[in-house]
C-alpha cells in the first residue's frame, strides 16, 4: 500500500517519474478525519496495517498523515511521499531517543488520533493491539511506540 517508483525519464526536458498505483479521484484527508462513508472502517483498518508495516520495518515518517491517498471506491490507502521518513535500526539513547519519541508521537498522533473517526476508536484500538502482536515495531522502535 505504498507508492512505487517504476522508473524515471525526461518529459519535455524535465525529470519525471513513473509511479504506481494510479489512484484515480483520490481522497486525501491530511491530519483530518477520514470521510469515506460506509468504507470508513475498511480505510482505518488498512491505514493502520500499513502504518504498522512501516514501524515493523523501522520506518518513521512525521508527515505521513498528509501523504495518504484513499481510493474513493475501495477505500484502500496508498502511502506516498517518504521524503521526511527515516529508518531506525538500532536503539537510540539520550537526545536522539527523545527526538525519535517526538517523531513517533507526531506520526501516530496524526495518523491514528486525528484521522480515525470517533465512532471507530474501538475498532482502531483493537486493530492496533492485534498488530502489536502480529507485526510489532522493529525492536529499536518498540519502546517508543508503546509510550504513545
C-alpha positions, 0 to 999 in steps of 0.5 A: 500500500505504498507508492512505487517508483517504476522508473524515471525519464525526461518529459519535455526536458524535465525529470519525471517519474513513473509511479504506481498505483494510479489512484484515480479521484483520490481522497486525501484527508491530511491530519483530518478525519477520514470521510469515506462513508460506509468504507470508513472502517475498511480505510482505518483498518488498512491505514493502520496495517500499513502504518504498522508495516512501516514501524515493523520495518523501522520506518518513521515518517512525521508527515505521513498523515498528509501523504495518504491517498484513499481510493474513493471506491475501495477505500484502500490507502496508498502511502506516498511521499517518504521524503521526511521518513527515516529508518531506525535500526538500532536503539537510540539513547539520550537526545536522539531517543527523545527526538525519535519519541517526538517523531513517533508521537507526531506520526501516530498522533496524526495518523491514528488520533486525528484521522480515525473517526470517533465512532471507530476508536474501538475498532482502531484500538483493537486493530492496533493491539492485534498488530502489536502482536502480529507485526510489532515495531522493529525492536529499536522502535518498540519502546517508543511506540508503546509510550504513545 
